[in-house]
């Protein structure tokens, strides 16, 4: 029954996970340099630079100020049903 419950949960539910990261951190971590190109005007309509970014209003899970291991553990623990 527990396996069926998990299966149905995964099929029928959408879980919004918001990785709340400041724009400066996104720019610093950008491996392709897309933020730099957007800041230089080479890319138009880039979210958070010259196109609006709207934070989720009510995400089921929010990741903030966590490293990767902490984030993964937090998500896994949050999804336990």
Phi, psi and omega in degrees: 000321180297320179296319178296319179299315178295318180299312180296322177300313182292330181281318192258356184241142174251125180250119177271122178247119181258112175270096187279097185235129178299149182302323179298323178290320177300317179298316181296323184272356187293103184288337183263354179073021182292322178297318179299316179296319179294318179295330178274001178083008180282336178237125180260150177073030182276123183304129178089347178252289177240010172234145185293151173238127179248118177294147175301141182285316184219066179293147177293326181225135175236127178257122181213129177058044178231147173280180185298313181299316179297319180297313180299313179298319180297316179296312180302314180294326179290332183270355180298127181236000000 
